[in-house]
Amino acid sequence: MNTKEMQQVMKNENEETYLSLFEYLGKGSAGSNIGREVTAEAVKQGIEFKWKMLPKEMQKPEYTQVQLYPLSFLDEYFATKVEFDTTPIVRRSALIEIESRLKELETRIEELTKKLNINVTNSNEYHDDDLPF
């Protein structure tokens, strides 16, 4: 399993998306207690979490797997945590959708520009058929 495969999210039978903290926050949580805090809150709320094995090249002696939490739980948990600004994080699927829409808009603009260039004359240029005013 490579890093690209590692970033894929898991879904349960109810189509709930499960993410690791790394996938959700876009960075590791080493050196902080955030992992313990999130787990404690999940247990307190009775939230089901899952485990995912890390690829061999990412494993360390102290950990070989990561916990996955429901996306809805993580959204709710971090909504009140101002020290964890998750607003700049954009999911890959959203970026792909934005890129597709942007390309479509660029194509439409090109088509409109071509039509304008064909049918428009510059009124500041003098032509024999122009009126004198």
Secondary structure, DSSP 8 states (H G I E B T S, - for coil): --HHHHTS-EE-TT--EEE-HHHHHSS--TTSSHHHHHHHHHHHHT---EEEE--GGG-BTTBSEEEEEEHHHHHHHHHT-TTS--TT---HHHHHHHHHHHHHHHHHHHHHHHHHHHH---TTS--TTS---
